Amino acid sequence: MATVEEGVNTDQYTQDGTVDLKGNPVLRSKRGGWTACSFVVVYEVFERMAYFGIASNLILYLTKKLHQGTVTSANNVTNWVGTIFLTPILGAYIADAYLGRYWTFLIASIIYLSGMSLLTLAVSLPALKPQECLEANVENCKKASTLQLAVFYGALYTLAIGTGGTKPNISTIGADQFDDFDPKEKAHKLSFFNWWMFSIFIGSLFANTILVYIQDNVGWTLGYGLPTLGLLIFILIFLAGTPFYRHKVPSGSSFTRMAKVIVAAIRKWKVKIPCDPKELYELQLDEYATKEKFKIDSTPSIRFLNKAAVKTNSTSPWRLCSVTQVEETKQILRMIPIWIATFVPSIMIAQVNTLFVKQGTTLDRRIGNFKIPPASLIGFVTVSMLISVVVYDRFLVKFMRKLTKNPRGISLLQRMGIGMVIHILVMVAASLTERYRLHVAKEHGVVESGGQVPLTILVLLPQFVLMGIADAVLEVAKIEFFYDQAPESMKSLGTSYSLTSQGMGNFFSSFLLKTVSHITSAHGHKGWILNNLNDSHLDYYYAFFAILNFLNFIFFLFMSKMYVYKAEISDSIKVLTEEFEDRTVYRLKNQEAQS
């Protein structure tokens, strides 16, 4: 049973329902805040180092070590990354319904570490790797055996299961350390997601520079072994922060709660909705106050679902739902069109670890005596991200606040829209650069041979740098949007929206690459994407992506214009403060009545 310390004013406790691991209320001075977040952020730096240490260079391991072709290896990368970003739905469900975020995250981290350990063995033991092959055409090399593929992909997908429990919960654990009912902590949360992305960028920068260099020049054993060891150390660091964490109590299955609303509304589709929302079924205020839950008033959007709260003779939870439960379901459903609009930008991100890196292998990588690993160019994505996040958070937000009076400077959807425009520019730049690369290849007669194009690899920098800026604008806003707009009891599910959109983008990338490759090579044509990139037409493929981005941006504008925020962002602190004052008055009256 939850207990409070004697002689301590109840106002000194958090008001958002957070507790310690034993279920007791927590003093905001002793738990949470930036102290607790520091452990979470440090963990994320090294988890990202582990993930990007694999993802950034995976296409080169598949082509050079497992002897797979361009389309096959690129699709294997995007299918794996897609799985990485879809499993968070399961992790969010388990966290919200049963184990809570802390325990779900901890168990998943152990699974993650197991996958990393097995992967390190797969690239280290001679029996688990095919023999070296120096043939220019990988189709002439001996393919990996069934056992070798089973162990390698078994490790990758074990790791994917682990990330399903870590990705949706670790950022949410960090956000939970700030009390929405305290104006000062609420203001700190507004900056949390920017600095959260900053920690991700630091980990990925190390992976995309130091780790990929080690993998290319020292060996894959050390290249995978270092992040595995780092992950182990920083799981221990996360555990060390346990006494400082605030925790949200599992609130039951979000999917079941939403299913009850939809089923109840369908069952009562002939029932008339009363004109006065107060006539709809709702729990008493004390039931929300004692459980530190949020009560939500009825809204006219997606009005059909209001039928679930219309009072009838039945009190079955599959026939009668509270207004708050109905509104929580609406909040999740309202985000779906915006979620769909983020698929196409995620397809663009998938090109960085696949075709962008593959392009780098065809160019001159020498700078003096130093040879740049192709995957290290992803480091420029990270650097431009880091700079963009800092500039945006420290300068642009302050400037825009004065113009818009919005605590975030501009709305989250406006920020996402700007990111989508930059994605269009990314693919235009990539298409023009590839067109120039193919022109140089033709001039120097290396089209048929697939030899190195006498052009510096740094010619690819514009598309990498622009991608970093686009991600800094769009990805931060996307994570914050889906967390902010999700109901309080479904935050992990909301966070999983931003992750699964990237997963869907990777699967669509696989589908498009395979489909375009098949269509363009039909009827005797050579096709746009071949193992020999010098004889391919990636410039056409990137131009197709630029058009796709433009059409998606039009769709996003239409859907964002229709979207209604669950609460006005600029008034969120005021609204939360008023709710806090109302609850405090109610609690004091309740205490007086009991005494």
C-alpha positions as CSV (number, residue, x, y, z in Angstrom):
1,M,0.0,0.0,0.0
2,A,1.3,3.5,-0.9
3,T,2.5,5.5,2.1
4,V,3.7,9.0,2.6
5,E,6.3,10.3,5.0
6,E,5.1,11.8,8.2
7,G,5.5,15.6,8.6
8,V,5.9,16.1,4.8
9,N,3.5,18.4,3.0
10,T,1.6,16.6,0.3
11,D,2.4,19.4,-2.2
12,Q,6.1,18.2,-2.1
13,Y,5.1,15.0,-3.7
14,T,4.7,14.6,-7.5
15,Q,1.1,15.1,-8.6
16,D,1.2,13.1,-11.8
17,G,0.7,9.6,-10.2
18,T,4.4,8.6,-10.3
19,V,5.6,6.3,-7.6
20,D,8.8,4.4,-6.6
21,L,9.3,0.7,-7.4
22,K,7.3,-0.3,-4.2
23,G,4.3,1.8,-5.3
24,N,4.9,4.7,-2.8
25,P,4.4,8.4,-3.7
26,V,7.7,10.1,-4.4
27,L,9.1,13.4,-3.3
28,R,10.0,15.5,-6.3
29,S,13.1,16.7,-4.5
30,K,14.5,13.2,-4.1
31,R,13.5,11.5,-7.4
32,G,13.2,12.4,-11.0
33,G,14.3,15.6,-12.8
34,W,17.6,15.9,-14.6
35,T,19.4,13.8,-12.0
36,A,17.4,10.7,-12.9
37,C,17.5,11.6,-16.6
38,S,21.3,11.7,-16.6
39,F,21.4,7.9,-16.1
40,V,18.8,7.4,-18.8
41,V,20.5,9.7,-21.3
42,V,24.0,8.1,-20.7
43,Y,22.5,4.6,-21.3
44,E,21.0,5.8,-24.6
45,V,24.4,7.1,-25.8
46,F,25.9,3.7,-25.7
47,E,22.8,1.8,-26.8
48,R,22.7,4.0,-29.9
49,M,26.4,3.3,-30.4
50,A,25.6,-0.4,-30.4
51,Y,22.7,-0.1,-32.8
52,F,24.4,2.2,-35.3
53,G,27.6,0.3,-35.1
54,I,25.7,-2.5,-36.7
55,A,23.2,-0.7,-39.0
56,S,25.6,1.8,-40.5
57,N,28.0,-0.8,-42.0
58,L,25.7,-3.8,-42.3
59,I,25.2,-3.6,-46.0
60,L,29.0,-3.8,-46.5
61,Y,29.2,-6.9,-44.3
62,L,26.4,-8.5,-46.3
63,T,28.1,-7.8,-49.6
64,K,31.7,-8.3,-48.7
65,K,31.5,-11.1,-46.2
66,L,28.3,-12.9,-47.0
67,H,28.6,-12.2,-50.7
68,Q,25.1,-10.8,-51.3
69,G,24.0,-8.6,-54.3
70,T,23.0,-4.9,-54.1
71,V,19.2,-5.4,-54.0
72,T,19.3,-8.4,-51.8
73,S,21.7,-6.9,-49.2
74,A,19.9,-3.5,-49.2
75,N,16.5,-5.3,-48.7
76,N,18.0,-7.5,-45.9
77,V,19.2,-4.3,-44.1
78,T,15.8,-2.5,-44.4
79,N,13.8,-5.6,-43.4
80,W,15.9,-5.9,-40.3
81,V,15.7,-2.2,-39.5
82,G,12.0,-2.3,-40.2
83,T,11.6,-5.1,-37.6
84,I,13.7,-3.1,-35.2
85,F,11.2,-0.3,-35.4
86,L,8.0,-2.4,-35.4
87,T,8.7,-4.6,-32.3
88,P,8.2,-1.5,-30.1
89,I,4.4,-2.0,-30.4
90,L,4.8,-5.2,-28.5
91,G,7.2,-3.6,-26.0
92,A,4.8,-0.7,-25.4
93,Y,1.9,-3.1,-24.9
94,I,3.7,-5.1,-22.3
95,A,4.9,-2.0,-20.5
96,D,1.5,-0.3,-20.4
97,A,-0.5,-3.4,-19.6
98,Y,1.6,-5.6,-17.3
99,L,5.2,-5.0,-16.3
100,G,5.6,-1.2,-16.4
101,R,8.3,0.6,-18.3
102,Y,11.2,0.0,-16.0
103,W,10.9,-3.8,-15.8
104,T,10.0,-4.2,-19.5
105,F,13.1,-2.1,-20.4
106,L,15.4,-4.0,-18.1
107,I,14.3,-7.5,-19.4
108,A,14.5,-6.3,-23.0
109,S,18.0,-4.9,-22.4
110,I,19.2,-8.4,-21.4
111,I,17.7,-9.8,-24.6
112,Y,19.4,-7.1,-26.5
113,L,22.8,-7.9,-24.9
114,S,22.3,-11.6,-25.7
115,G,21.7,-10.7,-29.4
116,M,24.8,-8.5,-29.5
117,S,26.9,-11.2,-27.9
118,L,25.8,-13.8,-30.4
119,L,26.4,-11.4,-33.3
120,T,30.0,-10.8,-32.1
121,L,30.5,-14.6,-32.2
122,A,29.0,-14.9,-35.7
123,V,31.5,-12.4,-37.1
124,S,34.4,-13.9,-35.1
125,L,34.4,-17.7,-35.4
126,P,35.7,-19.0,-38.8
127,A,33.1,-21.8,-38.9
128,L,30.3,-19.1,-38.8
129,K,31.7,-17.1,-41.8
130,P,32.1,-17.9,-45.5
131,Q,35.6,-18.0,-47.0
132,E,37.1,-14.7,-48.1
133,C,36.4,-13.8,-51.8
134,L,38.2,-11.2,-53.9
135,E,36.0,-11.5,-57.0
136,A,34.6,-8.1,-58.2
137,N,31.3,-9.8,-58.9
138,V,29.9,-11.3,-55.7
139,E,27.7,-13.7,-57.8
140,N,31.0,-15.7,-58.4
141,C,31.7,-16.0,-54.7
142,K,30.7,-19.0,-52.5
143,K,27.5,-18.2,-50.7
144,A,27.1,-18.5,-46.9
145,S,25.8,-21.8,-45.6
146,T,22.4,-22.3,-44.0
147,L,24.0,-22.6,-40.6
148,Q,26.1,-19.4,-41.0
149,L,23.0,-17.4,-42.2
150,A,20.9,-18.9,-39.4
151,V,23.3,-17.8,-36.7
152,F,23.9,-14.4,-38.2
153,Y,20.3,-13.5,-38.8
154,G,19.3,-15.3,-35.5
155,A,21.5,-12.8,-33.7
156,L,20.2,-9.8,-35.6
157,Y,16.6,-10.7,-34.9
158,T,17.2,-11.6,-31.2
159,L,18.6,-8.1,-31.0
160,A,15.5,-6.7,-32.7
161,I,13.3,-8.3,-30.1
162,G,15.3,-6.7,-27.4
163,T,15.1,-3.3,-28.9
164,G,11.3,-3.7,-29.1
165,G,11.3,-3.4,-25.3
166,T,13.9,-0.7,-25.0
167,K,13.0,1.8,-27.7
168,P,9.4,2.8,-26.7
169,N,10.2,2.7,-23.0
170,I,13.6,4.4,-22.4
171,S,12.6,7.8,-23.8
172,T,9.2,7.5,-21.9
173,I,11.1,6.7,-18.7
174,G,13.1,9.9,-19.2
175,A,10.0,12.0,-19.9
176,D,8.3,10.5,-16.8
177,Q,10.9,12.1,-14.6
178,F,9.2,15.5,-15.1
179,D,5.9,16.3,-13.3
180,D,3.3,17.9,-15.7
181,F,1.6,19.5,-12.7
182,D,4.7,21.5,-11.7
183,P,5.1,24.4,-14.1
184,K,8.9,24.4,-13.7
185,E,9.3,20.7,-14.4
186,K,6.8,21.0,-17.3
187,A,9.0,23.6,-18.8
188,H,12.0,21.3,-18.5
189,K,10.2,18.6,-20.3
190,L,9.8,20.9,-23.3
191,S,13.6,20.7,-23.8
192,F,14.0,17.1,-22.9
193,F,13.3,15.5,-26.3
194,N,15.8,17.8,-28.0
195,W,18.5,16.7,-25.6
196,W,17.3,13.2,-25.9
197,M,18.0,13.3,-29.6
198,F,21.3,14.9,-28.8
199,S,22.3,11.8,-26.8
200,I,21.3,9.6,-29.7
201,F,23.4,11.7,-32.1
202,I,26.5,11.4,-29.8
203,G,26.2,7.6,-29.8
204,S,25.6,7.4,-33.5
205,L,28.5,9.8,-34.2
206,F,30.9,7.5,-32.4
207,A,29.5,4.5,-34.2
208,N,29.6,6.1,-37.6
209,T,33.2,7.2,-37.3
210,I,35.3,5.2,-34.8
211,L,33.4,1.9,-35.0
212,V,33.0,1.7,-38.8
213,Y,36.7,2.5,-39.1
214,I,37.6,-0.3,-36.8
215,Q,35.3,-2.7,-38.7
216,D,36.8,-1.7,-42.1
217,N,40.5,-1.6,-41.0
218,V,40.9,-3.7,-37.8
219,G,38.3,-6.3,-37.9
220,W,34.6,-7.0,-37.3
221,T,35.3,-8.9,-34.0
222,L,36.5,-5.7,-32.3
223,G,34.0,-3.6,-34.2
224,Y,31.1,-5.5,-32.7
225,G,32.8,-6.5,-29.5
226,L,33.3,-2.9,-28.3
227,P,29.6,-1.9,-28.4
228,T,28.7,-5.2,-26.8
229,L,31.0,-4.5,-23.9
230,G,29.7,-0.9,-23.8
231,L,26.1,-2.0,-23.6
232,L,26.9,-4.3,-20.7
233,I,28.6,-1.5,-18.8
234,F,25.8,0.9,-19.3
235,I,23.0,-1.5,-18.4
236,L,24.8,-1.5,-15.0
237,I,24.8,2.3,-15.1
238,F,21.1,2.4,-15.7
239,L,20.6,0.0,-12.8
240,A,22.7,2.3,-10.6
241,G,20.2,5.1,-11.3
242,T,17.2,3.0,-9.9
243,P,17.0,4.9,-6.6
244,F,16.4,8.2,-8.5
245,Y,13.7,7.1,-10.9
246,R,10.0,7.9,-10.9
247,H,7.7,5.2,-12.2
248,K,4.2,5.2,-13.8
249,V,2.0,2.3,-12.7
250,P,0.8,0.0,-15.5
251,S,-2.7,1.1,-16.4
252,G,-3.9,-2.0,-18.3
253,S,-4.0,-2.9,-22.0
254,S,-4.4,0.2,-24.2
255,F,-5.5,-2.0,-27.1
256,T,-8.3,-3.6,-24.9
257,R,-9.5,-0.2,-23.7
258,M,-9.7,1.1,-27.3
259,A,-11.3,-2.1,-28.5
260,K,-14.1,-1.8,-25.8
261,V,-14.9,1.7,-27.1
262,I,-15.1,0.7,-30.7
263,V,-17.1,-2.4,-30.0
264,A,-19.5,-0.5,-27.7
265,A,-20.0,2.3,-30.3
266,I,-20.7,-0.3,-33.1
267,R,-23.2,-2.2,-30.9
268,K,-25.0,1.1,-30.2
269,W,-24.8,2.6,-33.7
270,K,-28.6,3.2,-33.8
271,V,-28.5,5.0,-30.4
272,K,-28.9,8.8,-30.5
273,I,-26.2,10.9,-28.9
274,P,-27.6,13.4,-26.4
275,C,-27.1,17.1,-27.1
276,D,-25.7,17.7,-23.6
277,P,-22.3,15.9,-23.1
278,K,-23.0,15.8,-19.4
279,E,-25.7,13.2,-20.0
280,L,-22.9,10.8,-21.2
281,Y,-21.5,8.2,-18.8
282,E,-18.5,9.3,-16.8
283,L,-16.8,8.2,-13.6
284,Q,-16.9,10.3,-10.5
285,L,-14.2,12.9,-10.0
286,D,-12.9,11.1,-6.8
287,E,-12.2,7.9,-8.9
288,Y,-9.7,9.9,-11.0
289,A,-8.3,12.0,-8.1
290,T,-7.6,9.0,-5.9
291,K,-5.8,7.2,-8.8
292,E,-4.0,10.4,-10.0
293,K,-5.6,9.9,-13.4
294,F,-6.6,12.6,-16.0
295,K,-10.3,13.2,-16.6
296,I,-11.0,14.3,-20.2
297,D,-14.1,16.2,-21.3
298,S,-16.1,15.1,-24.3
299,T,-15.2,16.5,-27.7
300,P,-17.2,16.6,-31.0
301,S,-14.4,15.0,-33.1
302,I,-15.0,11.4,-34.3
303,R,-18.5,11.9,-32.9
304,F,-19.6,8.3,-33.7
305,L,-17.4,7.0,-30.8
306,N,-19.4,9.1,-28.3
307,K,-22.1,6.4,-28.7
308,A,-20.0,4.2,-26.5
309,A,-20.6,6.5,-23.6
310,V,-24.4,6.8,-24.1
311,K,-26.2,5.3,-21.1
312,T,-28.4,2.2,-21.8
313,N,-29.7,-0.7,-19.7
314,S,-26.4,-2.5,-20.0
315,T,-23.3,-1.7,-17.8
316,S,-21.0,-4.2,-19.5
317,P,-17.6,-2.6,-20.2
318,W,-18.0,-3.8,-23.8
319,R,-21.3,-1.8,-24.1
320,L,-20.7,1.2,-21.9
321,C,-17.5,3.2,-21.6
322,S,-16.6,6.4,-19.8
323,V,-16.2,9.7,-21.7
324,T,-12.5,9.7,-20.7
325,Q,-12.0,6.3,-22.2
326,V,-13.7,7.4,-25.4
327,E,-11.6,10.5,-25.6
328,E,-8.4,8.5,-25.0
329,T,-9.3,6.3,-28.0
330,K,-10.0,9.3,-30.1
331,Q,-6.6,10.8,-29.3
332,I,-4.9,7.6,-30.5
333,L,-7.0,7.4,-33.7
334,R,-6.6,11.1,-34.5
335,M,-2.8,10.6,-34.8
336,I,-3.1,7.8,-37.4
337,P,-3.2,10.1,-40.5
338,I,-0.2,12.0,-39.2
339,W,1.6,8.7,-38.5
340,I,0.9,7.5,-42.1
341,A,2.4,10.8,-43.4
342,T,5.7,10.0,-41.7
343,F,6.2,6.8,-43.6
344,V,7.7,8.4,-46.7
345,P,10.4,10.4,-44.8
346,S,11.3,7.2,-43.1
347,I,11.8,5.6,-46.5
348,M,14.3,8.4,-47.2
349,I,16.2,7.7,-44.0
350,A,16.5,4.0,-45.0
351,Q,18.5,5.1,-48.0
352,V,21.3,6.4,-45.8
353,N,22.4,3.0,-44.4
354,T,21.9,1.3,-47.8
355,L,22.3,3.0,-51.2
356,F,24.0,6.1,-49.9
357,V,26.7,4.0,-48.3
358,K,26.9,1.7,-51.4
359,Q,27.5,4.8,-53.5
360,G,30.5,5.6,-51.4
361,T,32.2,2.3,-52.2
362,T,32.4,3.4,-55.9
363,L,34.3,6.7,-55.2
364,D,37.8,7.7,-54.3
365,R,38.0,7.5,-50.5
366,R,41.5,8.7,-50.0
367,I,42.4,11.9,-48.2
368,G,46.1,11.9,-48.1
369,N,47.2,8.6,-46.5
370,F,43.8,8.2,-44.8
371,K,41.1,6.1,-46.4
372,I,37.5,7.0,-45.4
373,P,35.2,4.1,-44.7
374,P,32.0,4.6,-46.8
375,A,29.7,4.2,-43.8
376,S,31.6,6.9,-41.9
377,L,29.9,9.5,-44.1
378,I,26.8,8.8,-42.0
379,G,28.8,10.7,-39.3
380,F,28.1,13.9,-41.3
381,V,24.4,13.2,-40.9
382,T,25.0,13.0,-37.1
383,V,27.2,16.1,-37.0
384,S,24.6,18.2,-39.0
385,M,21.9,16.8,-36.7
386,L,23.9,17.8,-33.6
387,I,24.5,21.4,-34.8
388,S,20.9,21.8,-36.0
389,V,19.4,20.6,-32.7
390,V,21.6,23.0,-30.7
391,V,20.9,25.9,-33.0
392,Y,17.2,25.2,-33.0
393,D,16.9,24.7,-29.2
394,R,19.1,27.6,-28.2
395,F,18.5,30.2,-30.8
396,L,15.5,29.6,-33.2
397,V,13.1,28.6,-30.5
398,K,13.8,31.7,-28.4
399,F,13.4,33.9,-31.5
400,M,10.2,32.2,-32.6
401,R,8.7,32.4,-29.1
402,K,8.7,36.2,-29.3
403,L,6.8,36.0,-32.6
404,T,4.3,33.2,-31.9
405,K,4.0,33.2,-28.1
406,N,4.3,29.4,-28.3
407,P,6.6,27.8,-25.7
408,R,8.0,25.6,-28.5
409,G,8.5,28.4,-30.9
410,I,6.4,26.8,-33.6
411,S,3.9,24.0,-33.4
412,L,5.1,20.4,-33.6
413,L,3.2,19.8,-36.9
414,Q,4.7,23.0,-38.4
415,R,8.2,21.7,-37.5
416,M,7.4,18.3,-39.0
417,G,6.2,20.0,-42.2
418,I,9.5,22.0,-42.5
419,G,11.4,18.7,-42.1
420,M,9.4,17.2,-44.9
421,V,10.3,20.1,-47.2
422,I,14.0,19.5,-46.5
423,H,13.5,15.8,-47.3
424,I,12.5,16.9,-50.8
425,L,15.7,18.9,-51.1
426,V,17.7,15.8,-49.9
427,M,16.5,13.6,-52.7
428,V,16.9,16.4,-55.4
429,A,20.5,16.8,-54.2
430,A,21.1,13.1,-54.2
431,S,19.7,12.7,-57.8
432,L,21.8,15.5,-59.2
433,T,24.9,14.2,-57.4
434,E,24.4,10.7,-58.7
435,R,23.8,12.1,-62.2
436,Y,27.2,13.8,-62.0
437,R,28.9,10.6,-60.7
438,L,27.5,8.6,-63.6
439,H,28.7,11.2,-66.1
440,V,32.3,11.0,-64.7
441,A,32.1,7.2,-64.7
442,K,31.2,7.3,-68.4
443,E,33.9,9.8,-69.2
444,H,36.6,7.6,-67.7
445,G,35.3,4.3,-69.1
446,V,34.5,2.5,-65.8
447,V,30.9,1.9,-66.5
448,E,31.1,-1.7,-67.7
449,S,34.0,-2.7,-65.4
450,G,32.4,-1.2,-62.3
451,G,35.8,0.2,-61.3
452,Q,36.4,3.1,-59.0
453,V,35.1,6.5,-60.3
454,P,37.9,9.1,-60.1
455,L,35.8,11.4,-58.0
456,T,36.2,12.2,-54.3
457,I,33.7,10.6,-51.9
458,L,33.1,14.0,-50.4
459,V,30.9,14.8,-53.4
460,L,28.2,12.9,-51.5
461,L,28.3,15.3,-48.5
462,P,25.4,17.6,-49.5
463,Q,22.9,14.7,-49.3
464,F,24.2,13.5,-46.0
465,V,24.3,16.9,-44.4
466,L,20.8,17.8,-45.6
467,M,19.5,14.5,-44.3
468,G,21.0,15.4,-40.9
469,I,19.2,18.8,-40.9
470,A,15.9,17.1,-42.0
471,D,16.1,14.6,-39.2
472,A,16.9,17.2,-36.6
473,V,13.8,19.1,-37.6
474,L,11.4,16.2,-38.3
475,E,12.5,13.3,-36.1
476,V,12.6,15.3,-32.8
477,A,9.2,16.8,-33.5
478,K,7.8,13.4,-34.5
479,I,8.9,11.8,-31.2
480,E,7.7,14.7,-29.1
481,F,4.4,14.9,-31.0
482,F,3.4,11.3,-30.6
483,Y,4.4,11.4,-26.9
484,D,2.7,14.7,-26.2
485,Q,-0.6,13.9,-28.0
486,A,-1.0,10.4,-26.6
487,P,-3.2,10.0,-23.5
488,E,-1.5,9.9,-20.2
489,S,-2.2,6.2,-19.7
490,M,-0.9,5.3,-23.2
491,K,2.4,7.2,-23.4
492,S,4.4,4.1,-24.4
493,L,1.9,3.3,-27.2
494,G,2.2,6.9,-28.4
495,T,6.0,6.7,-28.4
496,S,5.8,3.5,-30.4
497,Y,4.0,5.4,-33.1
498,S,7.1,7.4,-33.9
499,L,9.2,4.2,-33.9
500,T,6.9,2.1,-36.0
501,S,6.6,4.8,-38.6
502,Q,10.3,4.3,-39.2
503,G,9.8,0.5,-39.3
504,M,7.1,0.9,-41.9
505,G,9.3,3.2,-43.9
506,N,12.0,0.5,-44.0
507,F,9.6,-2.2,-45.1
508,F,8.2,0.1,-47.8
509,S,11.8,0.9,-48.8
510,S,12.4,-2.9,-49.4
511,F,9.1,-3.1,-51.3
512,L,9.9,-0.1,-53.6
513,L,13.5,-1.2,-54.2
514,K,12.4,-4.7,-55.2
515,T,9.5,-3.4,-57.3
516,V,11.3,-0.7,-59.1
517,S,14.3,-3.1,-59.8
518,H,11.9,-5.6,-61.2
519,I,9.8,-3.2,-63.3
520,T,12.8,-1.3,-64.8
521,S,14.6,-4.5,-65.7
522,A,11.5,-6.1,-67.5
523,H,11.3,-6.6,-71.2
524,G,15.1,-6.8,-71.7
525,H,16.0,-3.4,-70.1
526,K,19.0,-3.2,-67.8
527,G,17.1,-1.7,-64.8
528,W,17.8,1.2,-62.5
529,I,19.5,-0.7,-59.7
530,L,22.2,-3.3,-60.5
531,N,25.1,-4.8,-58.6
532,N,27.3,-2.5,-60.7
533,L,26.2,0.9,-59.6
534,N,28.2,2.5,-62.5
535,D,25.8,0.9,-64.9
536,S,22.7,1.7,-62.8
537,H,20.4,4.7,-62.7
538,L,20.1,5.6,-59.1
539,D,19.6,9.2,-60.3
540,Y,16.2,8.2,-61.7
541,Y,15.4,6.3,-58.4
542,Y,16.3,9.4,-56.3
543,A,14.2,11.7,-58.6
544,F,11.3,9.3,-58.1
545,F,11.8,9.7,-54.3
546,A,11.8,13.5,-54.6
547,I,8.4,13.3,-56.4
548,L,7.1,10.9,-53.8
549,N,8.2,13.3,-51.0
550,F,6.4,16.2,-52.6
551,L,3.1,14.2,-52.9
552,N,3.4,13.1,-49.3
553,F,4.0,16.7,-48.2
554,I,0.7,17.7,-49.9
555,F,-1.0,14.9,-48.0
556,F,0.6,16.0,-44.7
557,L,-0.6,19.6,-45.2
558,F,-4.1,18.4,-45.7
559,M,-4.1,16.1,-42.7
560,S,-2.4,18.5,-40.4
561,K,-4.9,21.2,-41.3
562,M,-7.6,18.9,-40.1
563,Y,-5.8,17.7,-36.9
564,V,-7.0,19.0,-33.6
565,Y,-4.5,19.0,-30.7
566,K,-5.7,17.3,-27.5
567,A,-4.9,20.6,-25.8
568,E,-3.6,23.9,-27.2
569,I,0.2,23.6,-26.8
570,S,0.6,27.2,-25.8
571,D,-2.0,26.8,-23.0
572,S,-0.8,23.4,-21.8
573,I,1.0,24.7,-18.7
574,K,-1.9,26.8,-17.8
575,V,-4.4,23.9,-18.2
576,L,-2.2,21.5,-16.2
577,T,-1.8,24.1,-13.5
578,E,-5.6,24.6,-13.2
579,E,-6.2,20.9,-13.1
580,F,-3.6,20.6,-10.3
581,E,-5.3,23.4,-8.3
582,D,-8.7,21.7,-8.8
583,R,-7.3,18.4,-7.5
584,T,-5.6,20.1,-4.6
585,V,-8.8,21.7,-3.5
586,Y,-10.7,18.4,-3.9
587,R,-8.0,16.5,-1.9
588,L,-8.1,19.1,0.9
589,K,-11.9,18.9,1.1
590,N,-11.7,15.1,1.1
591,Q,-9.2,15.1,3.9
592,E,-11.4,17.5,6.0
593,A,-14.4,15.3,5.4
594,Q,-12.5,12.2,6.6
595,S,-11.2,14.1,9.7
